[in-house]
C-alpha cells in the first residue's frame, strides 16, 4: 500500500473541516439569528402588552377618582339643600313645596346619573357604595317633603324633628364612604415612598 504524505493528509482534513464548518455556519448562522430575532420580538410584545395593561390600569384609576370626586360634590349639594330647607322651615320661613320638589328632583337626577358611572366602574365594596348614599338622601328627602306637606295641611302625619335629624345623620354616615374610597384609591395608585434607611451609628472606640 502506498504511503500517504501525512502533511498532505492533514491539509486535506483541514480543508474538508473548514469547508464543513463554513457550510454549517452558512446554514445555522441564519437560523440562530432568526431564533434570536423571534425571542427579541416576543420580548418586545410582552413589554408592549404590559405597558398597555399598566396604562389601562392607570386610566381606570383616574376615571374612578374623577367620578368619585364628582359624585361626592353632587351628593353634597343635595345634602346641603336638604339641611338648608330644614333650617329655613325651623326658622318659620314658608317653604314653596313645588319649588322644593323640583329642586330635589334636579339634584337627585344629577347625583344618580354620576352614580351610574361609578357602578359601571364597579366602585362598590362591603363597607358601602354610592347606592347606599343615594338611598339615604332619598329617605331624608321624602321625610322633609312629608313634613312640608303637613305644614300646609296636605298630609295627616309627618315625621318628627328627631326622625328627620336621624335621617340626615344617616346621609352623613353614608357619604363618609366617598372619603374612604378616595383615600384608598389614592394610596393604591400613589403609595408613599419607603422611608430612607437609617444609618447605624458606629460602635464606640475601645482604644
C-alpha positions as a Markdown table, in Angstrom:
| # | Residue | x | y | z |
|---|---|---|---|---|
| 1 | Unk | 0.0 | 0.0 | 0.0 |
| 2 | Unk | 1.4 | 3.4 | -0.9 |
| 3 | Unk | 2.2 | 5.7 | 1.9 |
| 4 | Unk | 0.3 | 9.0 | 2.0 |
| 5 | Unk | 2.2 | 12.1 | 3.0 |
| 6 | Unk | 1.0 | 13.0 | 6.5 |
| 7 | Unk | 1.3 | 16.7 | 5.8 |
| 8 | Unk | -0.9 | 16.4 | 2.7 |
| 9 | Unk | -3.4 | 14.3 | 4.6 |
| 10 | Unk | -3.6 | 16.8 | 7.4 |
| 11 | Unk | -4.1 | 19.6 | 4.9 |
| 12 | Unk | -6.8 | 17.7 | 3.2 |
| 13 | Unk | -8.6 | 17.0 | 6.5 |
| 14 | Unk | -8.2 | 20.7 | 7.4 |
| 15 | Unk | -9.6 | 21.8 | 4.1 |
| 16 | Unk | -12.6 | 19.4 | 4.5 |
| 17 | Unk | -13.2 | 20.5 | 8.0 |
| 18 | Unk | -13.0 | 24.2 | 7.1 |
| 19 | Unk | -15.5 | 23.6 | 4.3 |
| 20 | Unk | -17.8 | 21.7 | 6.7 |
| 21 | Unk | -17.6 | 24.4 | 9.3 |
| 22 | Unk | -18.1 | 27.1 | 6.7 |
| 23 | Unk | -21.1 | 25.2 | 5.4 |
| 24 | Unk | -22.6 | 24.7 | 8.8 |
| 25 | Unk | -22.1 | 28.4 | 9.6 |
| 26 | Unk | -23.9 | 29.3 | 6.4 |
| 27 | Unk | -26.9 | 27.1 | 7.5 |
| 28 | Unk | -27.0 | 27.5 | 11.3 |
| 29 | Unk | -26.0 | 31.1 | 11.4 |
| 30 | Unk | -29.2 | 32.5 | 9.8 |
| 31 | Unk | -31.2 | 30.0 | 11.9 |
| 32 | Unk | -29.7 | 31.2 | 15.1 |
| 33 | Unk | -30.1 | 34.8 | 14.1 |
| 34 | Unk | -33.8 | 34.2 | 13.3 |
| 35 | Unk | -34.3 | 32.5 | 16.6 |
| 36 | Unk | -32.7 | 35.4 | 18.4 |
| 37 | Unk | -34.9 | 37.8 | 16.4 |
| 38 | Unk | -38.0 | 35.9 | 17.4 |
| 39 | Unk | -37.0 | 36.0 | 21.1 |
| 40 | Unk | -36.5 | 39.7 | 20.9 |
| 41 | Unk | -39.8 | 40.2 | 19.1 |
| 42 | Unk | -41.6 | 38.1 | 21.7 |
| 43 | Unk | -39.9 | 40.1 | 24.5 |
| 44 | Unk | -41.0 | 43.4 | 22.8 |
| 45 | Unk | -44.6 | 42.1 | 22.5 |
| 46 | Unk | -44.6 | 41.2 | 26.2 |
| 47 | Unk | -43.2 | 44.6 | 27.2 |
| 48 | Unk | -45.8 | 46.3 | 25.0 |
| 49 | Unk | -48.6 | 44.3 | 26.4 |
| 50 | Unk | -47.5 | 45.1 | 30.0 |
| 51 | Unk | -47.2 | 48.7 | 29.1 |
| 52 | Unk | -50.7 | 48.8 | 27.7 |
| 53 | Unk | -52.1 | 46.9 | 30.7 |
| 54 | Unk | -50.4 | 49.4 | 33.0 |
| 55 | Unk | -51.7 | 52.3 | 31.0 |
| 56 | Unk | -55.3 | 50.9 | 31.2 |
| 57 | Unk | -54.9 | 50.4 | 34.9 |
| 58 | Unk | -53.9 | 54.0 | 35.5 |
| 59 | Unk | -56.6 | 55.3 | 33.2 |
| 60 | Unk | -59.2 | 53.2 | 35.1 |
| 61 | Unk | -57.9 | 54.6 | 38.4 |
| 62 | Unk | -58.1 | 58.1 | 37.1 |
| 63 | Unk | -61.7 | 57.6 | 35.9 |
| 64 | Unk | -62.6 | 56.2 | 39.3 |
| 65 | Unk | -61.0 | 59.1 | 41.1 |
| 66 | Unk | -62.7 | 61.7 | 38.8 |
| 67 | Unk | -66.2 | 60.1 | 39.2 |
| 68 | Unk | -65.8 | 59.6 | 42.9 |
| 69 | Unk | -64.9 | 63.3 | 43.3 |
| 70 | Unk | -67.8 | 64.5 | 41.1 |
| 71 | Unk | -70.3 | 62.2 | 42.9 |
| 72 | Unk | -69.1 | 63.4 | 46.3 |
| 73 | Unk | -69.7 | 67.0 | 45.2 |
| 74 | Unk | -73.1 | 66.4 | 43.8 |
| 75 | Unk | -74.4 | 64.4 | 46.7 |
| 76 | Unk | -73.1 | 67.2 | 49.0 |
| 77 | Unk | -75.1 | 69.7 | 47.1 |
| 78 | Unk | -78.2 | 67.6 | 47.5 |
| 79 | Unk | -77.5 | 67.2 | 51.3 |
| 80 | Unk | -76.8 | 70.9 | 51.8 |
| 81 | Unk | -80.1 | 71.7 | 50.1 |
| 82 | Unk | -82.0 | 69.5 | 52.5 |
| 83 | Unk | -80.2 | 70.9 | 55.5 |
| 84 | Unk | -80.9 | 74.5 | 54.4 |
| 85 | Unk | -84.6 | 73.7 | 53.8 |
| 86 | Unk | -84.9 | 72.3 | 57.3 |
| 87 | Unk | -83.2 | 75.3 | 58.8 |
| 88 | Unk | -85.4 | 77.7 | 56.9 |
| 89 | Unk | -88.5 | 75.8 | 57.9 |
| 90 | Unk | -87.4 | 75.7 | 61.5 |
| 91 | Unk | -86.9 | 79.5 | 61.4 |
| 92 | Unk | -90.6 | 79.9 | 60.4 |
| 93 | Unk | -90.0 | 80.6 | 56.8 |
| 94 | Unk | -92.7 | 79.5 | 54.4 |
| 95 | Unk | -91.3 | 76.9 | 52.0 |
| 96 | Unk | -92.7 | 76.5 | 48.5 |
| 97 | Unk | -93.4 | 72.8 | 48.3 |
| 98 | Unk | -93.4 | 72.7 | 44.5 |
| 99 | Unk | -90.1 | 74.5 | 44.3 |
| 100 | Unk | -88.6 | 72.2 | 46.9 |
| 101 | Unk | -89.9 | 69.2 | 44.9 |
| 102 | Unk | -88.5 | 70.4 | 41.6 |
| 103 | Unk | -85.0 | 71.3 | 43.1 |
| 104 | Unk | -84.8 | 68.0 | 44.9 |
| 105 | Unk | -85.6 | 66.1 | 41.7 |
| 106 | Unk | -82.9 | 68.0 | 39.8 |
| 107 | Unk | -80.2 | 67.4 | 42.4 |
| 108 | Unk | -81.3 | 63.7 | 42.7 |
| 109 | Unk | -81.0 | 63.3 | 38.9 |
| 110 | Unk | -77.6 | 64.8 | 38.8 |
| 111 | Unk | -76.3 | 62.6 | 41.6 |
| 112 | Unk | -77.9 | 59.5 | 40.2 |
| 113 | Unk | -76.5 | 59.9 | 36.7 |
| 114 | Unk | -72.9 | 60.1 | 38.0 |
| 115 | Unk | -73.5 | 57.2 | 40.4 |
| 116 | Unk | -74.3 | 55.1 | 37.3 |
| 117 | Unk | -70.8 | 55.8 | 36.1 |
| 118 | Unk | -69.4 | 54.6 | 39.4 |
| 119 | Unk | -71.5 | 51.4 | 39.1 |
| 120 | Unk | -70.1 | 50.9 | 35.6 |
| 121 | Unk | -66.5 | 51.1 | 37.1 |
| 122 | Unk | -67.5 | 48.6 | 39.8 |
| 123 | Unk | -66.9 | 51.1 | 42.6 |
| 124 | Unk | -68.5 | 49.1 | 45.4 |
| 125 | Unk | -67.3 | 47.2 | 48.5 |
| 126 | Unk | -68.6 | 45.6 | 51.7 |
| 127 | Unk | -68.4 | 48.9 | 53.7 |
| 128 | Unk | -70.6 | 51.0 | 51.4 |
| 129 | Unk | -71.3 | 52.1 | 47.9 |
| 130 | Unk | -72.9 | 55.1 | 46.1 |
| 131 | Unk | -76.3 | 53.4 | 46.1 |
| 132 | Unk | -76.3 | 53.5 | 49.9 |
| 133 | Unk | -75.6 | 57.2 | 49.7 |
| 134 | Unk | -78.5 | 57.7 | 47.2 |
| 135 | Unk | -80.9 | 55.7 | 49.3 |
| 136 | Unk | -80.0 | 57.7 | 52.5 |
| 137 | Unk | -80.6 | 61.0 | 50.6 |
| 138 | Unk | -83.9 | 59.8 | 49.1 |
| 139 | Unk | -85.1 | 58.8 | 52.5 |
| 140 | Unk | -84.2 | 62.2 | 54.1 |
| 141 | Unk | -85.8 | 64.0 | 51.1 |
| 142 | Unk | -89.0 | 62.1 | 51.5 |
| 143 | Unk | -89.2 | 62.8 | 55.2 |
| 144 | Unk | -88.7 | 66.5 | 54.7 |
| 145 | Unk | -91.2 | 66.6 | 51.9 |
| 146 | Unk | -93.8 | 64.9 | 54.1 |
| 147 | Unk | -93.1 | 67.4 | 56.8 |
| 148 | Unk | -93.6 | 70.3 | 54.4 |
| 149 | Unk | -96.9 | 68.8 | 53.2 |
| 150 | Unk | -98.2 | 68.6 | 56.8 |
| 151 | Unk | -97.2 | 72.3 | 57.4 |
| 152 | Unk | -99.6 | 73.2 | 54.5 |
| 153 | Unk | -102.3 | 70.8 | 55.7 |
| 154 | Unk | -101.9 | 68.5 | 52.8 |
| 155 | Unk | -101.0 | 65.4 | 54.9 |
| 156 | Unk | -102.3 | 63.9 | 58.1 |
| 157 | Unk | -99.0 | 62.7 | 59.5 |
| 158 | Unk | -95.4 | 63.8 | 59.4 |
| 159 | Unk | -92.0 | 62.6 | 60.7 |
| 160 | Unk | -90.8 | 64.1 | 63.9 |
| 161 | Unk | -87.9 | 66.5 | 64.1 |
| 162 | Unk | -85.9 | 63.7 | 65.7 |
| 163 | Unk | -86.6 | 61.4 | 62.8 |
| 164 | Unk | -85.6 | 64.0 | 60.2 |
| 165 | Unk | -82.4 | 64.6 | 62.2 |
| 166 | Unk | -81.6 | 60.9 | 62.3 |
| 167 | Unk | -82.2 | 60.6 | 58.5 |
| 168 | Unk | -79.8 | 63.5 | 57.8 |
| 169 | Unk | -77.2 | 61.9 | 60.1 |
| 170 | Unk | -77.5 | 58.7 | 58.1 |
| 171 | Unk | -76.7 | 60.7 | 55.0 |
| 172 | Unk | -73.5 | 62.0 | 56.6 |
| 173 | Unk | -72.6 | 58.4 | 57.7 |
| 174 | Unk | -73.2 | 57.0 | 54.2 |
| 175 | Unk | -71.3 | 59.8 | 52.5 |
| 176 | Unk | -68.2 | 59.0 | 54.5 |
| 177 | Unk | -67.8 | 56.1 | 52.1 |
| 178 | Unk | -66.6 | 58.6 | 49.4 |
| 179 | Unk | -63.8 | 59.9 | 51.5 |
| 180 | Unk | -62.7 | 56.4 | 52.4 |
| 181 | Unk | -62.9 | 55.2 | 48.8 |
| 182 | Unk | -60.9 | 58.2 | 47.5 |
| 183 | Unk | -58.2 | 57.8 | 50.2 |
| 184 | Unk | -57.9 | 54.1 | 49.4 |
| 185 | Unk | -57.7 | 54.7 | 45.7 |
| 186 | Unk | -55.0 | 57.4 | 46.1 |
| 187 | Unk | -52.9 | 55.1 | 48.4 |
| 188 | Unk | -53.1 | 52.3 | 45.9 |
| 189 | Unk | -52.1 | 54.4 | 42.9 |
| 190 | Unk | -49.6 | 56.7 | 44.7 |
| 191 | Unk | -48.1 | 54.7 | 47.5 |
| 192 | Unk | -45.8 | 56.7 | 49.8 |
| 193 | Unk | -42.1 | 56.5 | 49.3 |
| 194 | Unk | -40.4 | 54.0 | 51.6 |
| 195 | Unk | -38.6 | 55.6 | 54.5 |
| 196 | Unk | -34.9 | 56.2 | 53.9 |
| 197 | Unk | -32.7 | 53.6 | 55.7 |
| 198 | Unk | -31.3 | 55.0 | 58.9 |
| 199 | Unk | -27.6 | 54.6 | 59.1 |
| 200 | Unk | -26.5 | 52.6 | 62.2 |
| 201 | Unk | -24.0 | 54.6 | 64.4 |
| 202 | Unk | -20.5 | 53.2 | 64.6 |
| 203 | Unk | -19.7 | 51.4 | 67.9 |
| 204 | Unk | -17.6 | 53.4 | 70.3 |
| 205 | Unk | -13.9 | 53.1 | 70.0 |
| 206 | Unk | -12.3 | 50.8 | 72.6 |
| 207 | Unk | -8.8 | 52.2 | 72.1 |
